[in-house]
Amino acid sequence: MYAIIDFKGTQIKVKKDQIVQVPYLKEHKVGSKIEIPRVLMIRKEKDTTVGKPLVKDAKVSAEVVNHFKDKKVIVFKKKRRKGYQKKQGHRQNYTEIKINDIIN
């Protein structure tokens, strides 16, 4: 059984007991439980339920496992023969959540 959820503007395929990286959730601490009501599709063995746009009365419950930063991305700008160069780094914040249950 799996579900496709809409979480902060991204569509994610999730299964029970799976750990998923999502955009940073600063309002939730590690160990807190969250509920995701925006379920777009649920697939049980041979039965598929597709929402229009959301599946009615369906939700996914999850638990926050970890907050972390992704690896550094280097942004380098240069204009030749002008003496201009700029180097900048960025690390994006993410949250890991564990899917506890898919409720239909």
C-alpha positions in Angstrom: 0.0 0.0 0.0 1.3 3.5 -0.9 -0.1 7.0 -1.2 0.9 10.1 -3.1 0.7 13.2 -0.9 1.0 16.9 -1.6 3.3 18.4 1.0 4.4 22.0 0.8 3.9 22.1 -2.9 5.8 18.9 -3.7 4.2 15.5 -4.5 5.8 12.6 -2.7 5.1 8.9 -2.9 5.1 7.4 0.6 4.7 3.9 2.1 4.2 2.8 5.7 7.4 2.9 7.9 9.3 4.8 5.2 11.6 7.8 6.1 11.1 10.7 3.7 13.0 14.0 3.3 10.6 17.0 3.2 11.2 20.8 3.2 12.2 22.2 6.7 9.4 22.2 9.3 10.6 24.7 11.9 7.4 24.6 13.9 7.8 20.9 14.7 10.4 19.4 17.1 12.0 16.0 16.8 9.6 13.3 18.0 6.4 15.4 17.4 3.6 13.8 15.3 2.2 15.5 12.2 -0.9 14.8 10.1 -0.9 15.3 6.3 -4.5 15.7 5.0 -3.6 16.4 1.4 -3.7 12.9 -0.1 -3.9 12.8 -3.9 -4.0 9.0 -4.5 -4.0 5.8 -2.5 -3.1 2.4 -3.9 -4.0 -0.8 -2.1 -3.0 -4.1 -3.6 -5.2 -3.9 -6.8 -7.5 -1.1 -5.8 -6.6 2.5 -6.7 -8.4 5.6 -5.4 -7.6 8.8 -7.1 -8.8 12.1 -5.6 -10.6 14.9 -7.5 -8.3 16.7 -6.5 -8.0 15.1 -3.0 -9.1 11.7 -1.7 -12.0 12.2 0.7 -11.4 11.4 4.4 -7.9 10.2 3.8 -4.8 11.3 5.7 -1.2 10.3 6.4 0.2 10.4 9.9 3.9 10.8 10.4 6.5 11.6 13.0 9.5 14.0 12.8 12.7 12.0 13.0 15.5 14.5 12.3 16.3 18.1 11.1 19.4 18.4 9.0 21.1 20.5 6.3 21.8 19.2 2.8 25.3 19.2 1.3 26.7 22.6 0.3 26.0 23.9 -3.2 28.6 26.3 -4.6 27.4 29.2 -6.8 30.2 30.8 -8.7 29.8 33.8 -11.0 32.5 35.3 -13.2 32.7 37.8 -16.1 35.8 37.3 -18.2 38.3 40.1 -18.6 36.5 42.3 -16.1 38.0 41.2 -12.9 34.6 40.2 -11.5 34.1 36.9 -9.7 31.8 36.0 -6.8 31.7 32.7 -4.9 28.8 31.9 -2.7 27.7 28.7 -0.9 24.2 27.5 0.2 23.0 24.6 2.4 19.3 23.9 2.3 17.4 22.8 5.5 15.4 19.6 5.4 13.4 17.5 7.8 13.1 13.7 7.9 9.7 12.3 8.7 8.7 8.6 9.3 5.4 7.6 7.9 3.4 5.8 10.6 0.1 5.1 9.0 -2.0 5.8 5.8 -5.6 6.2 6.8 -8.3 5.8 4.2 
